Amino acid sequence: MTIQTNTTRADDSPIRLVVHGGAGTITRSKLTKELEQAYTQVLAQSLTAGHAVLEAGGSSIDAVIAAIVVMEDSPLFNAGKGAVFSNAGRIELDASIMEGSTRMAGSVAAVTTIRNPIRAANAVMTKSAHVMLMGQGADAFAAEMGLEIVDPSYFYTQFRWNQLQKAIAEERLMQDHDVVPDTPQPQMDKKRGTVGAVALDRHGNLAAGTSTGGVTNKRFGRVGDSPVIGAGTYADNHSVAVSATGTGEIFIRTVAAFNTAAQVRLQHIPIIEAADNTLAEIAALGGDGGLIVLDAKGNYAMRFNTRGMYRGTIGSDGIVQVGMFAADDRAVSTSNSHDTR
């Protein structure tokens, strides 16, 4: 693939959008053909929506928002409609966004009434003096900014409610019985549905965004990596744009998104290798997940150390590419990736 140099707003400048819909135990045995088709369709719709913005000369920020809104509005993903429940039976949403030319950023955490948290994160970035707002304050700010506010029941899905009941039951089982080390224990479905996007526009500007409902059965106002700039989201025109999904606490501890960008900018490490280095560090601490990475020349990578990751990309040619599973059934880092170096 020939990558052209970004100069001005030339019509032949490269554009690229990469999305993810979460990483985890994603195998063909876990999905029916109908469900696999449904995920494929929504990922394709997300890519098409973001690509339309880029093709028309729009900004990478607007493309990221357009792509993520499609996934937030789908009950298939753990973001917006279809997000997971906390231990208290609430749905608390997190999102962040960052622009690569100025490194402006915005995020919201633990919001409960904003239909599209990624729009709220953008409003924090562009219409406030802050980077992060949380809880009721963030909900009130979004309403003041004219964003769509919904009753919390809008986010409810029976599937996610059943997941919570299963998690609570398994937790009680663990508490009620002595646990013998090295013996099989009840496990929740490790598939995660955090969504994210990274984009490159005709101006040569990068952007990244991430949105999530967090972890099933979370409590005490838990916030993961998705709304934390540098952990779940990062964008810098001088390095890369990154969106992450996985074990949030460890992605925070390793500053995963910035860690990846710093390797590219300071050590001149290729983006695939940088992403794999970050995931190896996360794995060494007991975590897993995935990263999508994009640089200002249009080089991209979709890397994960789980059984699969919902993912896809589209470039200047307008061809949608979507993947879900690892290349084989081993839990190793793999990807549909591209790196011109």
Contacts in CASP RR format, 6 or more apart in sequence:
PFRMAT RR
TARGET T0000
AUTHOR 0000-0000-0000
METHOD contacts of the structure
MODEL  1
MTIQTNTTRADDSPIRLVVHGGAGTITRSKLTKELEQAYTQVLAQSLTAG
HAVLEAGGSSIDAVIAAIVVMEDSPLFNAGKGAVFSNAGRIELDASIMEG
STRMAGSVAAVTTIRNPIRAANAVMTKSAHVMLMGQGADAFAAEMGLEIV
DPSYFYTQFRWNQLQKAIAEERLMQDHDVVPDTPQPQMDKKRGTVGAVAL
DRHGNLAAGTSTGGVTNKRFGRVGDSPVIGAGTYADNHSVAVSATGTGEI
FIRTVAAFNTAAQVRLQHIPIIEAADNTLAEIAALGGDGGLIVLDAKGNY
AMRFNTRGMYRGTIGSDGIVQVGMFAADDRAVSTSNSHDTR
1 338 0 8 1.000
1 340 0 8 1.000
3 14 0 8 1.000
3 297 0 8 1.000
3 298 0 8 1.000
3 299 0 8 1.000
3 340 0 8 1.000
4 12 0 8 1.000
4 13 0 8 1.000
4 14 0 8 1.000
5 297 0 8 1.000
6 13 0 8 1.000
6 14 0 8 1.000
6 203 0 8 1.000
6 204 0 8 1.000
6 296 0 8 1.000
6 297 0 8 1.000
7 13 0 8 1.000
8 203 0 8 1.000
9 57 0 8 1.000
9 202 0 8 1.000
9 203 0 8 1.000
10 202 0 8 1.000
11 202 0 8 1.000
13 202 0 8 1.000
13 203 0 8 1.000
13 204 0 8 1.000
14 200 0 8 1.000
14 297 0 8 1.000
14 298 0 8 1.000
14 315 0 8 1.000
14 316 0 8 1.000
15 51 0 8 1.000
15 54 0 8 1.000
15 55 0 8 1.000
15 199 0 8 1.000
15 200 0 8 1.000
15 201 0 8 1.000
15 202 0 8 1.000
15 315 0 8 1.000
15 316 0 8 1.000
16 54 0 8 1.000
16 199 0 8 1.000
16 200 0 8 1.000
16 294 0 8 1.000
16 298 0 8 1.000
16 300 0 8 1.000
16 313 0 8 1.000
16 314 0 8 1.000
16 315 0 8 1.000
16 316 0 8 1.000
17 47 0 8 1.000
17 50 0 8 1.000
17 51 0 8 1.000
17 54 0 8 1.000
17 63 0 8 1.000
17 64 0 8 1.000
17 67 0 8 1.000
17 197 0 8 1.000
17 198 0 8 1.000
17 199 0 8 1.000
17 200 0 8 1.000
17 313 0 8 1.000
17 314 0 8 1.000
17 315 0 8 1.000
18 197 0 8 1.000
18 198 0 8 1.000
18 199 0 8 1.000
18 292 0 8 1.000
18 293 0 8 1.000
18 294 0 8 1.000
18 300 0 8 1.000
18 302 0 8 1.000
18 311 0 8 1.000
18 312 0 8 1.000
18 313 0 8 1.000
19 43 0 8 1.000
19 46 0 8 1.000
19 47 0 8 1.000
19 67 0 8 1.000
19 68 0 8 1.000
19 71 0 8 1.000
19 195 0 8 1.000
19 196 0 8 1.000
19 197 0 8 1.000
19 292 0 8 1.000
19 311 0 8 1.000
19 312 0 8 1.000
19 313 0 8 1.000
20 194 0 8 1.000
20 195 0 8 1.000
20 196 0 8 1.000
20 197 0 8 1.000
20 243 0 8 1.000
20 245 0 8 1.000
20 290 0 8 1.000
20 292 0 8 1.000
20 302 0 8 1.000
20 309 0 8 1.000
20 310 0 8 1.000
20 311 0 8 1.000
20 312 0 8 1.000
21 43 0 8 1.000
21 71 0 8 1.000
21 77 0 8 1.000
21 193 0 8 1.000
21 194 0 8 1.000
21 195 0 8 1.000
21 196 0 8 1.000
21 245 0 8 1.000
21 309 0 8 1.000
21 310 0 8 1.000
21 311 0 8 1.000
22 77 0 8 1.000
22 78 0 8 1.000
22 191 0 8 1.000
22 192 0 8 1.000
22 193 0 8 1.000
22 194 0 8 1.000
22 195 0 8 1.000
22 245 0 8 1.000
22 246 0 8 1.000
22 289 0 8 1.000
22 290 0 8 1.000
22 309 0 8 1.000
22 310 0 8 1.000
23 192 0 8 1.000
23 245 0 8 1.000
23 246 0 8 1.000
23 288 0 8 1.000
23 289 0 8 1.000
23 290 0 8 1.000
23 304 0 8 1.000
23 306 0 8 1.000
23 308 0 8 1.000
23 309 0 8 1.000
23 310 0 8 1.000
24 190 0 8 1.000
24 191 0 8 1.000
24 192 0 8 1.000
24 246 0 8 1.000
24 288 0 8 1.000
24 289 0 8 1.000
24 304 0 8 1.000
24 306 0 8 1.000
24 307 0 8 1.000
24 308 0 8 1.000
24 309 0 8 1.000
25 189 0 8 1.000
25 190 0 8 1.000
25 191 0 8 1.000
25 306 0 8 1.000
25 307 0 8 1.000
25 308 0 8 1.000
26 191 0 8 1.000
26 306 0 8 1.000
26 307 0 8 1.000
26 308 0 8 1.000
26 309 0 8 1.000
26 310 0 8 1.000
26 324 0 8 1.000
26 325 0 8 1.000
27 307 0 8 1.000
27 308 0 8 1.000
27 325 0 8 1.000
27 329 0 8 1.000
28 36 0 8 1.000
28 325 0 8 1.000
30 191 0 8 1.000
31 39 0 8 1.000
31 324 0 8 1.000
36 324 0 8 1.000
38 76 0 8 1.000
39 76 0 8 1.000
39 310 0 8 1.000
39 324 0 8 1.000
40 322 0 8 1.000
40 323 0 8 1.000
40 324 0 8 1.000
42 70 0 8 1.000
42 71 0 8 1.000
42 74 0 8 1.000
42 76 0 8 1.000
42 77 0 8 1.000
43 71 0 8 1.000
43 310 0 8 1.000
43 311 0 8 1.000
43 312 0 8 1.000
43 322 0 8 1.000
43 323 0 8 1.000
44 320 0 8 1.000
44 322 0 8 1.000
45 70 0 8 1.000
46 67 0 8 1.000
46 68 0 8 1.000
46 70 0 8 1.000
46 71 0 8 1.000
46 197 0 8 1.000
47 67 0 8 1.000
47 312 0 8 1.000
47 313 0 8 1.000
47 314 0 8 1.000
47 320 0 8 1.000
47 322 0 8 1.000
48 314 0 8 1.000
48 320 0 8 1.000
49 66 0 8 1.000
49 67 0 8 1.000
49 69 0 8 1.000
49 70 0 8 1.000
50 63 0 8 1.000
50 64 0 8 1.000
50 66 0 8 1.000
50 67 0 8 1.000
50 197 0 8 1.000
50 199 0 8 1.000
50 314 0 8 1.000
51 63 0 8 1.000
51 314 0 8 1.000
51 315 0 8 1.000
51 318 0 8 1.000
52 66 0 8 1.000
53 59 0 8 1.000
53 62 0 8 1.000
53 63 0 8 1.000
53 66 0 8 1.000
54 60 0 8 1.000
54 63 0 8 1.000
54 199 0 8 1.000
54 200 0 8 1.000
54 201 0 8 1.000
54 202 0 8 1.000
55 318 0 8 1.000
57 201 0 8 1.000
57 202 0 8 1.000
58 201 0 8 1.000
58 202 0 8 1.000
59 201 0 8 1.000
59 203 0 8 1.000
59 205 0 8 1.000
59 207 0 8 1.000
60 99 0 8 1.000
60 100 0 8 1.000
60 199 0 8 1.000
60 200 0 8 1.000
60 201 0 8 1.000
60 203 0 8 1.000
60 204 0 8 1.000
60 205 0 8 1.000
60 206 0 8 1.000
60 207 0 8 1.000
60 241 0 8 1.000
61 97 0 8 1.000
61 99 0 8 1.000
61 122 0 8 1.000
61 199 0 8 1.000
61 207 0 8 1.000
63 197 0 8 1.000
63 199 0 8 1.000
63 201 0 8 1.000
63 207 0 8 1.000
64 97 0 8 1.000
64 118 0 8 1.000
64 196 0 8 1.000
64 197 0 8 1.000
64 198 0 8 1.000
64 199 0 8 1.000
64 207 0 8 1.000
64 208 0 8 1.000
64 209 0 8 1.000
65 97 0 8 1.000
65 118 0 8 1.000
65 119 0 8 1.000
65 122 0 8 1.000
67 196 0 8 1.000
67 197 0 8 1.000
67 199 0 8 1.000
68 79 0 8 1.000
68 95 0 8 1.000
68 116 0 8 1.000
68 118 0 8 1.000
68 195 0 8 1.000
68 196 0 8 1.000
68 197 0 8 1.000
68 209 0 8 1.000
68 210 0 8 1.000
68 211 0 8 1.000
69 116 0 8 1.000
69 118 0 8 1.000
69 119 0 8 1.000
71 77 0 8 1.000
71 79 0 8 1.000
71 195 0 8 1.000
71 196 0 8 1.000
71 211 0 8 1.000
72 79 0 8 1.000
72 80 0 8 1.000
72 81 0 8 1.000
72 115 0 8 1.000
72 116 0 8 1.000
72 117 0 8 1.000
72 118 0 8 1.000
72 195 0 8 1.000
72 211 0 8 1.000
73 80 0 8 1.000
73 81 0 8 1.000
73 115 0 8 1.000
73 116 0 8 1.000
74 81 0 8 1.000
74 82 0 8 1.000
75 81 0 8 1.000
75 82 0 8 1.000
75 157 0 8 1.000
75 159 0 8 1.000
76 82 0 8 1.000
77 193 0 8 1.000
77 194 0 8 1.000
77 195 0 8 1.000
77 310 0 8 1.000
78 84 0 8 1.000
78 160 0 8 1.000
78 192 0 8 1.000
78 193 0 8 1.000
78 194 0 8 1.000
78 195 0 8 1.000
78 212 0 8 1.000
78 213 0 8 1.000
78 214 0 8 1.000
79 93 0 8 1.000
79 95 0 8 1.000
79 117 0 8 1.000
79 193 0 8 1.000
79 194 0 8 1.000
79 195 0 8 1.000
79 211 0 8 1.000
79 212 0 8 1.000
79 213 0 8 1.000
80 91 0 8 1.000
80 93 0 8 1.000
80 115 0 8 1.000
80 116 0 8 1.000
80 117 0 8 1.000
80 155 0 8 1.000
80 211 0 8 1.000
80 213 0 8 1.000
81 154 0 8 1.000
81 155 0 8 1.000
81 157 0 8 1.000
82 91 0 8 1.000
82 155 0 8 1.000
82 156 0 8 1.000
82 157 0 8 1.000
82 159 0 8 1.000
82 160 0 8 1.000
83 91 0 8 1.000
83 93 0 8 1.000
83 155 0 8 1.000
83 160 0 8 1.000
83 212 0 8 1.000
83 213 0 8 1.000
83 214 0 8 1.000
84 91 0 8 1.000
84 160 0 8 1.000
84 163 0 8 1.000
84 164 0 8 1.000
84 213 0 8 1.000
84 214 0 8 1.000
84 215 0 8 1.000
84 216 0 8 1.000
84 218 0 8 1.000
85 91 0 8 1.000
85 160 0 8 1.000
85 161 0 8 1.000
85 163 0 8 1.000
85 164 0 8 1.000
85 216 0 8 1.000
85 217 0 8 1.000
86 92 0 8 1.000
86 217 0 8 1.000
86 218 0 8 1.000
86 219 0 8 1.000
86 221 0 8 1.000
86 222 0 8 1.000
87 164 0 8 1.000
87 168 0 8 1.000
87 217 0 8 1.000
87 218 0 8 1.000
87 219 0 8 1.000
88 219 0 8 1.000
89 164 0 8 1.000
90 112 0 8 1.000
90 152 0 8 1.000
91 112 0 8 1.000
91 152 0 8 1.000
91 155 0 8 1.000
91 156 0 8 1.000
91 160 0 8 1.000
91 213 0 8 1.000
92 109 0 8 1.000
92 110 0 8 1.000
92 111 0 8 1.000
92 112 0 8 1.000
92 135 0 8 1.000
92 213 0 8 1.000
92 214 0 8 1.000
92 218 0 8 1.000
92 221 0 8 1.000
93 108 0 8 1.000
93 110 0 8 1.000
93 111 0 8 1.000
93 112 0 8 1.000
93 114 0 8 1.000
93 117 0 8 1.000
93 155 0 8 1.000
93 211 0 8 1.000
93 212 0 8 1.000
93 213 0 8 1.000
94 107 0 8 1.000
94 108 0 8 1.000
94 109 0 8 1.000
94 110 0 8 1.000
94 111 0 8 1.000
94 117 0 8 1.000
94 211 0 8 1.000
94 212 0 8 1.000
94 213 0 8 1.000
94 214 0 8 1.000
94 223 0 8 1.000
94 224 0 8 1.000
94 226 0 8 1.000
94 227 0 8 1.000
95 107 0 8 1.000
95 108 0 8 1.000
95 117 0 8 1.000
95 118 0 8 1.000
95 120 0 8 1.000
95 121 0 8 1.000
95 209 0 8 1.000
95 210 0 8 1.000
95 211 0 8 1.000
95 212 0 8 1.000
95 226 0 8 1.000
95 227 0 8 1.000
96 105 0 8 1.000
96 106 0 8 1.000
96 107 0 8 1.000
96 108 0 8 1.000
96 121 0 8 1.000
96 132 0 8 1.000
96 209 0 8 1.000
96 210 0 8 1.000
96 226 0 8 1.000
96 227 0 8 1.000
96 228 0 8 1.000
96 229 0 8 1.000
96 232 0 8 1.000
96 233 0 8 1.000
97 105 0 8 1.000
97 106 0 8 1.000
97 107 0 8 1.000
97 118 0 8 1.000
97 121 0 8 1.000
97 122 0 8 1.000
97 125 0 8 1.000
97 207 0 8 1.000
97 208 0 8 1.000
97 209 0 8 1.000
97 210 0 8 1.000
97 233 0 8 1.000
98 104 0 8 1.000
98 105 0 8 1.000
98 106 0 8 1.000
98 125 0 8 1.000
98 207 0 8 1.000
98 208 0 8 1.000
98 209 0 8 1.000
98 229 0 8 1.000
98 233 0 8 1.000
98 234 0 8 1.000
98 235 0 8 1.000
98 241 0 8 1.000
99 105 0 8 1.000
99 125 0 8 1.000
99 205 0 8 1.000
99 206 0 8 1.000
99 207 0 8 1.000
99 235 0 8 1.000
100 205 0 8 1.000
100 206 0 8 1.000
100 207 0 8 1.000
100 208 0 8 1.000
100 235 0 8 1.000
100 236 0 8 1.000
100 237 0 8 1.000
100 241 0 8 1.000
101 203 0 8 1.000
101 205 0 8 1.000
101 206 0 8 1.000
101 237 0 8 1.000
103 235 0 8 1.000
103 236 0 8 1.000
104 125 0 8 1.000
104 126 0 8 1.000
105 125 0 8 1.000
105 131 0 8 1.000
105 229 0 8 1.000
105 233 0 8 1.000
106 121 0 8 1.000
106 122 0 8 1.000
106 124 0 8 1.000
106 125 0 8 1.000
106 130 0 8 1.000
106 131 0 8 1.000
106 132 0 8 1.000
106 229 0 8 1.000
107 121 0 8 1.000
107 124 0 8 1.000
107 131 0 8 1.000
107 132 0 8 1.000
107 133 0 8 1.000
107 227 0 8 1.000
107 228 0 8 1.000
107 229 0 8 1.000
107 233 0 8 1.000
108 114 0 8 1.000
108 117 0 8 1.000
108 120 0 8 1.000
108 121 0 8 1.000
108 124 0 8 1.000
108 132 0 8 1.000
108 133 0 8 1.000
108 134 0 8 1.000
108 135 0 8 1.000
108 138 0 8 1.000
108 142 0 8 1.000
108 227 0 8 1.000
109 132 0 8 1.000
109 133 0 8 1.000
109 134 0 8 1.000
109 135 0 8 1.000
109 138 0 8 1.000
109 223 0 8 1.000
109 227 0 8 1.000
110 134 0 8 1.000
110 135 0 8 1.000
110 138 0 8 1.000
110 221 0 8 1.000
110 223 0 8 1.000
111 117 0 8 1.000
111 120 0 8 1.000
111 134 0 8 1.000
111 135 0 8 1.000
111 138 0 8 1.000
111 139 0 8 1.000
111 142 0 8 1.000
112 135 0 8 1.000
112 139 0 8 1.000
112 152 0 8 1.000
113 139 0 8 1.000
113 142 0 8 1.000
113 143 0 8 1.000
113 149 0 8 1.000
113 150 0 8 1.000
113 151 0 8 1.000
113 152 0 8 1.000
114 120 0 8 1.000
114 138 0 8 1.000
114 139 0 8 1.000
114 142 0 8 1.000
114 147 0 8 1.000
114 148 0 8 1.000
114 149 0 8 1.000
114 150 0 8 1.000
115 147 0 8 1.000
115 148 0 8 1.000
115 149 0 8 1.000
115 150 0 8 1.000
115 154 0 8 1.000
116 147 0 8 1.000
116 148 0 8 1.000
117 211 0 8 1.000
118 209 0 8 1.000
118 211 0 8 1.000
119 142 0 8 1.000
119 147 0 8 1.000
119 148 0 8 1.000
120 133 0 8 1.000
120 138 0 8 1.000
120 141 0 8 1.000
120 142 0 8 1.000
120 145 0 8 1.000
120 147 0 8 1.000
121 209 0 8 1.000
121 211 0 8 1.000
121 227 0 8 1.000
123 141 0 8 1.000
123 142 0 8 1.000
123 145 0 8 1.000
123 147 0 8 1.000
124 130 0 8 1.000
124 131 0 8 1.000
124 132 0 8 1.000
124 133 0 8 1.000
124 138 0 8 1.000
124 141 0 8 1.000
125 131 0 8 1.000
127 145 0 8 1.000
128 141 0 8 1.000
131 229 0 8 1.000
132 227 0 8 1.000
132 229 0 8 1.000
133 141 0 8 1.000
134 223 0 8 1.000
139 149 0 8 1.000
142 149 0 8 1.000
143 149 0 8 1.000
160 216 0 8 1.000
163 188 0 8 1.000
163 189 0 8 1.000
163 216 0 8 1.000
164 216 0 8 1.000
164 217 0 8 1.000
166 188 0 8 1.000
167 188 0 8 1.000
167 216 0 8 1.000
167 217 0 8 1.000
168 217 0 8 1.000
170 186 0 8 1.000
170 187 0 8 1.000
170 188 0 8 1.000
171 217 0 8 1.000
173 186 0 8 1.000
174 185 0 8 1.000
174 186 0 8 1.000
179 185 0 8 1.000
188 216 0 8 1.000
190 306 0 8 1.000
192 245 0 8 1.000
192 246 0 8 1.000
192 289 0 8 1.000
193 212 0 8 1.000
193 245 0 8 1.000
193 310 0 8 1.000
194 210 0 8 1.000
194 211 0 8 1.000
194 212 0 8 1.000
194 213 0 8 1.000
194 214 0 8 1.000
194 226 0 8 1.000
194 245 0 8 1.000
194 246 0 8 1.000
195 210 0 8 1.000
195 211 0 8 1.000
195 212 0 8 1.000
195 245 0 8 1.000
196 208 0 8 1.000
196 209 0 8 1.000
196 210 0 8 1.000
196 211 0 8 1.000
196 243 0 8 1.000
196 245 0 8 1.000
196 292 0 8 1.000
197 208 0 8 1.000
197 209 0 8 1.000
197 243 0 8 1.000
197 292 0 8 1.000
198 206 0 8 1.000
198 207 0 8 1.000
198 208 0 8 1.000
198 209 0 8 1.000
198 235 0 8 1.000
198 240 0 8 1.000
198 241 0 8 1.000
198 242 0 8 1.000
198 243 0 8 1.000
198 292 0 8 1.000
198 293 0 8 1.000
198 294 0 8 1.000
198 300 0 8 1.000
199 206 0 8 1.000
199 207 0 8 1.000
199 208 0 8 1.000
199 241 0 8 1.000
199 294 0 8 1.000
200 206 0 8 1.000
200 241 0 8 1.000
200 294 0 8 1.000
200 295 0 8 1.000
200 296 0 8 1.000
200 298 0 8 1.000
201 207 0 8 1.000
204 237 0 8 1.000
204 296 0 8 1.000
205 237 0 8 1.000
205 296 0 8 1.000
206 235 0 8 1.000
206 236 0 8 1.000
206 237 0 8 1.000
206 240 0 8 1.000
206 241 0 8 1.000
206 294 0 8 1.000
206 295 0 8 1.000
206 296 0 8 1.000
207 235 0 8 1.000
207 241 0 8 1.000
208 233 0 8 1.000
208 234 0 8 1.000
208 235 0 8 1.000
208 241 0 8 1.000
208 242 0 8 1.000
208 243 0 8 1.000
208 257 0 8 1.000
209 233 0 8 1.000
209 235 0 8 1.000
209 243 0 8 1.000
210 226 0 8 1.000
210 227 0 8 1.000
210 232 0 8 1.000
210 233 0 8 1.000
210 243 0 8 1.000
210 244 0 8 1.000
210 245 0 8 1.000
211 226 0 8 1.000
212 224 0 8 1.000
212 226 0 8 1.000
212 245 0 8 1.000
213 226 0 8 1.000
214 222 0 8 1.000
214 224 0 8 1.000
214 226 0 8 1.000
215 222 0 8 1.000
215 224 0 8 1.000
215 248 0 8 1.000
224 231 0 8 1.000
224 248 0 8 1.000
224 249 0 8 1.000
224 251 0 8 1.000
224 252 0 8 1.000
225 231 0 8 1.000
225 232 0 8 1.000
225 244 0 8 1.000
225 246 0 8 1.000
225 248 0 8 1.000
225 249 0 8 1.000
225 251 0 8 1.000
225 252 0 8 1.000
225 256 0 8 1.000
226 232 0 8 1.000
226 233 0 8 1.000
226 244 0 8 1.000
226 248 0 8 1.000
227 233 0 8 1.000
228 252 0 8 1.000
229 257 0 8 1.000
230 255 0 8 1.000
230 256 0 8 1.000
230 257 0 8 1.000
230 258 0 8 1.000
231 244 0 8 1.000
231 248 0 8 1.000
231 251 0 8 1.000
231 252 0 8 1.000
231 255 0 8 1.000
231 256 0 8 1.000
231 257 0 8 1.000
231 258 0 8 1.000
232 242 0 8 1.000
232 243 0 8 1.000
232 244 0 8 1.000
232 248 0 8 1.000
232 251 0 8 1.000
232 256 0 8 1.000
232 257 0 8 1.000
233 242 0 8 1.000
233 243 0 8 1.000
233 244 0 8 1.000
233 257 0 8 1.000
234 240 0 8 1.000
234 241 0 8 1.000
234 242 0 8 1.000
234 257 0 8 1.000
234 258 0 8 1.000
234 260 0 8 1.000
234 261 0 8 1.000
235 241 0 8 1.000
235 242 0 8 1.000
236 261 0 8 1.000
236 265 0 8 1.000
237 296 0 8 1.000
238 265 0 8 1.000
238 296 0 8 1.000
239 261 0 8 1.000
239 262 0 8 1.000
239 264 0 8 1.000
239 265 0 8 1.000
239 295 0 8 1.000
240 260 0 8 1.000
240 261 0 8 1.000
240 264 0 8 1.000
240 265 0 8 1.000
240 271 0 8 1.000
240 274 0 8 1.000
240 293 0 8 1.000
240 294 0 8 1.000
240 295 0 8 1.000
241 293 0 8 1.000
241 294 0 8 1.000
241 295 0 8 1.000
242 256 0 8 1.000
242 257 0 8 1.000
242 258 0 8 1.000
242 260 0 8 1.000
242 261 0 8 1.000
242 291 0 8 1.000
242 292 0 8 1.000
242 293 0 8 1.000
243 257 0 8 1.000
243 291 0 8 1.000
243 292 0 8 1.000
244 251 0 8 1.000
244 256 0 8 1.000
244 257 0 8 1.000
244 289 0 8 1.000
244 290 0 8 1.000
244 291 0 8 1.000
245 289 0 8 1.000
245 290 0 8 1.000
245 291 0 8 1.000
245 309 0 8 1.000
246 287 0 8 1.000
246 288 0 8 1.000
246 289 0 8 1.000
246 290 0 8 1.000
246 306 0 8 1.000
247 282 0 8 1.000
247 286 0 8 1.000
247 287 0 8 1.000
247 288 0 8 1.000
247 289 0 8 1.000
250 282 0 8 1.000
250 285 0 8 1.000
250 286 0 8 1.000
250 287 0 8 1.000
251 257 0 8 1.000
251 282 0 8 1.000
253 285 0 8 1.000
254 278 0 8 1.000
254 281 0 8 1.000
254 282 0 8 1.000
254 285 0 8 1.000
256 278 0 8 1.000
256 282 0 8 1.000
256 291 0 8 1.000
257 291 0 8 1.000
259 278 0 8 1.000
259 281 0 8 1.000
260 271 0 8 1.000
260 274 0 8 1.000
260 275 0 8 1.000
260 277 0 8 1.000
260 278 0 8 1.000
260 291 0 8 1.000
260 293 0 8 1.000
261 274 0 8 1.000
263 269 0 8 1.000
263 273 0 8 1.000
263 274 0 8 1.000
263 277 0 8 1.000
263 278 0 8 1.000
264 270 0 8 1.000
264 271 0 8 1.000
264 274 0 8 1.000
264 295 0 8 1.000
269 277 0 8 1.000
270 339 0 8 1.000
270 341 0 8 1.000
271 293 0 8 1.000
271 294 0 8 1.000
271 295 0 8 1.000
271 299 0 8 1.000
271 300 0 8 1.000
271 301 0 8 1.000
271 339 0 8 1.000
272 293 0 8 1.000
272 301 0 8 1.000
272 303 0 8 1.000
272 335 0 8 1.000
272 337 0 8 1.000
272 339 0 8 1.000
274 293 0 8 1.000
275 290 0 8 1.000
275 291 0 8 1.000
275 293 0 8 1.000
275 301 0 8 1.000
275 303 0 8 1.000
276 303 0 8 1.000
276 333 0 8 1.000
278 291 0 8 1.000
279 288 0 8 1.000
279 289 0 8 1.000
279 290 0 8 1.000
279 291 0 8 1.000
279 303 0 8 1.000
279 304 0 8 1.000
279 305 0 8 1.000
279 333 0 8 1.000
280 305 0 8 1.000
280 333 0 8 1.000
282 288 0 8 1.000
282 289 0 8 1.000
282 305 0 8 1.000
283 305 0 8 1.000
288 304 0 8 1.000
288 305 0 8 1.000
288 306 0 8 1.000
289 304 0 8 1.000
289 305 0 8 1.000
289 306 0 8 1.000
289 309 0 8 1.000
290 303 0 8 1.000
290 304 0 8 1.000
290 305 0 8 1.000
290 306 0 8 1.000
290 309 0 8 1.000
291 301 0 8 1.000
291 302 0 8 1.000
291 303 0 8 1.000
291 304 0 8 1.000
292 300 0 8 1.000
292 301 0 8 1.000
292 302 0 8 1.000
292 303 0 8 1.000
292 311 0 8 1.000
293 300 0 8 1.000
293 301 0 8 1.000
293 302 0 8 1.000
293 303 0 8 1.000
294 300 0 8 1.000
297 340 0 8 1.000
298 340 0 8 1.000
299 338 0 8 1.000
299 339 0 8 1.000
299 340 0 8 1.000
299 341 0 8 1.000
300 313 0 8 1.000
300 337 0 8 1.000
300 338 0 8 1.000
300 339 0 8 1.000
301 335 0 8 1.000
301 337 0 8 1.000
301 338 0 8 1.000
301 339 0 8 1.000
302 309 0 8 1.000
302 311 0 8 1.000
302 312 0 8 1.000
302 313 0 8 1.000
302 335 0 8 1.000
302 336 0 8 1.000
302 337 0 8 1.000
303 333 0 8 1.000
303 334 0 8 1.000
303 335 0 8 1.000
303 337 0 8 1.000
304 326 0 8 1.000
304 333 0 8 1.000
304 334 0 8 1.000
304 335 0 8 1.000
305 331 0 8 1.000
305 332 0 8 1.000
305 333 0 8 1.000
306 326 0 8 1.000
306 331 0 8 1.000
307 325 0 8 1.000
307 326 0 8 1.000
307 329 0 8 1.000
307 331 0 8 1.000
308 324 0 8 1.000
308 325 0 8 1.000
308 326 0 8 1.000
309 324 0 8 1.000
310 323 0 8 1.000
310 324 0 8 1.000
311 322 0 8 1.000
311 323 0 8 1.000
311 324 0 8 1.000
311 335 0 8 1.000
311 336 0 8 1.000
312 320 0 8 1.000
312 321 0 8 1.000
312 322 0 8 1.000
312 323 0 8 1.000
312 336 0 8 1.000
313 321 0 8 1.000
313 336 0 8 1.000
314 320 0 8 1.000
314 321 0 8 1.000
321 336 0 8 1.000
323 336 0 8 1.000
326 332 0 8 1.000
326 334 0 8 1.000
327 334 0 8 1.000
328 334 0 8 1.000
END
